[in-house]
Amino acid sequence: FGFFPIFWQFSCFFHSFLGFLLFFAIFRLFFILFGFFSYFLAFFILFSYFSGFFLFLGIFHTFFVLFGFFPIFQFRLFSLDVVALYDSLSHDLVFRALDDAIKECRPEWSEEFCQWMMEMVKLSFDSAVVKFDDKWYTSKTGVPTGGIPSVDAGNISVYFVLKNVIYEANPERLLSFVRFVDDGSGTWNGSLEDFMVWFSSVRQQCHEVYGLDLTFETQKIDQYAQFLDIRFKFSDGKLTTDIYKKPTDANRFLEFSSCHPRHTFPSIVFSQALRYRRIINDDQLLESRLSELRQFFIASSYPSRLVDLALDRVKGLERVLEYRNKKADEGNFCQTTWITTFGEGFQEAQCKAEEINKSLALSPTWQHTTSGVVKVVPRRAPNLKDLLFKRKALALDTARSGTVPCTDPSVVKRGAKCQCCKLVSQSDTVTSNGIVVKTAGGNCKSCNLIYGATCLLCSANNMYAGKTVQTLNERVNAHRSAFYKILSANSLDNVEIDDTNILGYHIFNCHGKLDRKDFNSCYKFDIIAYATPSNIRVLEQFYIDTLKTRVPFGLNQIDSIF
């Protein structure tokens, strides 16, 4: 019943004090009159007093609540989210919000500078084009998600909308509301029905006037609500916070086997645990969550000792939420660098940078800056060394070379030998129908690639181009196993030809090979290019077309992309 428990507790304390005085007086009186029997009489009178008082107080409170003299408070927590913010923002809304923000926060900016800034934002939005089927398209609505001004434009636009819909309306039952870009959370004083009426009104205004849609979640004040990566609730007047994770979170981290500097892995564990320390305010709950985090890192192959050291270090730290303000000296001011190629247009860039610096000097943020905010720096033109060598290829050892065995023949290893090592050609190029393509290099253990299989028994039209996300030796083993199945069938009537068995079908049907050992003596394999799972089909089709490996000019029976 809202504040009534406080009133109840105060009444209990007050009447307990009076009851103690009354009990003491009655006890002394009855002890004189009745002796030891006074204990039972005093207890009976005290019990009757409290029972009667509380019964009267409960009836009194119920009567006043029913007739509306005492309001019943129902606190709720809620969170709001703007659906597909960047896709839903109209350019008109963005520029209205920017104009309102400039008038409210930067009234000293000149009209010329504001107009120039608006034009730069518009240019950024208009530059968001996409090419499909050799045609260029521009977006009808929305702003580019990866655009430089998009996040700021979205933040300012959401504030502009919520200011007109929520902040200025200032509903009485809305006790608090906080926001971060398109996520918001607050406290509501009222029933669920009251909240639904208010939210429906807010959502309708946002949709009809500004073209934005909202979703919400609401809970009772003693149940967890979500804001960003935090879950929070109030229990017995105490705030409890917990970490929030989406249901789709796989709880996977950078694998410990990854080729990163050694200090990277304990830093990841420490930073994640420190995030838990800052968000969770209950020590017992923190201990439980850190135990879960420990299992997540162990599942990513992290050594238990490394994880335990980082977690113990965090457990010994105090929970600090304040920002550490770092005083930046004026001499250490970092300029914004505008990098452009020296030559035609370089002088124009310098003139434009001077105009920008003059406009920014009028702003309170940059008025005390002695040097310009924007500095033009020429990009060095490529020299002879740049033209002859690619530094990235030298550093990562990605220069093209032939496909080599995964095992050194001179090294004796236990266990089964790789059957693919003898089938790689180790050539720097592959040739099909007079077309020469350089190989990408690699070995039998390479994966996510486009490979070429060359039939050694055919003099022409003998190339097959295939793809695999597995290792090369696993794909070759699949081809070999398919050839074995064809040999076991003794007939091609019930065999459906596909990418897996086409190589075995070719030497069985065209060259009459009937021995299981024939597969290794009929083909050589090369890695033509590397791909990602998202573009591997497109890249395979590219090399099918480039090398002309489609029947009758090659061994590919079907295209990769229909």
MOFENPE-V900270 format. One line per field, one symbol per residue. ss: DSSP state (a for helix, b for strand, c for the rest). phi: phi as a letter, one per 30 degrees, with the letter a starting at -180 (. if undefined). psi: psi as a letter, one per 40 degrees, with the letter a starting at -180 (. if undefined). A space follows every 50 residues. Layout:
# MOFENPE-V900270
ss=???
phi=???
psi=???
This chain:
# MOFENPE-V900270
ss=cccaaaaaaaaaaaaaaaaaaaaaaaaaaaaaaaaaaaaaaaaaaaaaaa aaaaaaaaaaaaaaaaccccccccbbbbbbbbccaaaaccaaaaaaaaaa aaaaacccccaaaaaaaaaaaaaaaaccbbbbccbbbbccccccccccca aaaaaaaaaaaaaaaaaccccccbbbbbbbccbbbbbbbccaaaaaaaaa aaaaaaaaaacccbbbbbbbccccbbbccbbbbbbccbbbbbbccccccc cccccccccccaaaaaaaaaaaaaaaaaacccaaaaaaaaaaaaaaaaac cccaaaaaaaaaaaaccccccccccccccaaacccbbbbbbccccaaaaa aaaaaaaaaacccccccccccccbbbbbbccccaaaaaccaaaaaacccc ccbbccccccccccccccccaaabccccbbbbccbbbbcccbbcccbbbb bbbbbcccccccbbbbbbbbbaaaaaaaaaaaaaaaaaaccccccccccc caaaaaaaaccccccccaaaaabbbbbbbbcccccaaaaaaaaaaaaccb cccccbcccccc
phi=.iddeddddddddddddddddddddddddddddbidddeddddddddddd ddddddddddddddddcidcdccbdbcbbcbddheddcdddddddddddd ddddcbddddddddddddddddddddddcbcbhibcbcddbibddcdddd ddddddddddddddccdddhdddddaabbbhccbaabbcldddddddddd ddddddddcciccbbbbbbddcbdccbhcbcbabbhicdbcbdcbdeddd hcbedddddbeeddddddddddddddddddccddddeddddddedddddc idddddddddddddddcddccddddcdcdddcdcddcccbddkdjddddd dddddddddddddddcdcddcddcbdbdddddcdddddbcdddddchcdd addcddbdedcccdidddddedcddicdbbbbhiccbddcikbdcdbhbc bbccddccdahccbcbbacddddddddddddddddddddiacdcccdbdd cddddddddccidbcdddddccbbcbddacbcedcddddddddddddhcd eccacddbddcd
psi=fbeddddddddddddddddddddddddddddddebdeddddddddddddd ddddddddddddddddeedhihhhhiiiiihhhgdddehidddddddddd dddddgeeiidddddddddddddddeegiihhffihiiidiiihdeided dddddddddddddddddddgidehdihiihbehiiahhgiiddddddddd dddddddddefiiiiihiiideihihhbfhhiihhfehhhiiihiidehe fiihhdeigiideddddddddddddddddhehdddddddddddddddddf ehhddddddddddddeiihheiihhhhhiddehhihhhhihhaheddddd ddddddddddeeiddedehdiidhhhhihhihadddddihdddddefeii aihiiehhdehhiiahiheedeeidfieiihhfehhhiieiaadeiigih ihhhheeidifeihhiiieaiddddddddddddddddddeiedehhhadd edddddddddefheidedddeeiiiihdiiiiddedddddddddddefeh heeaehdiidh.
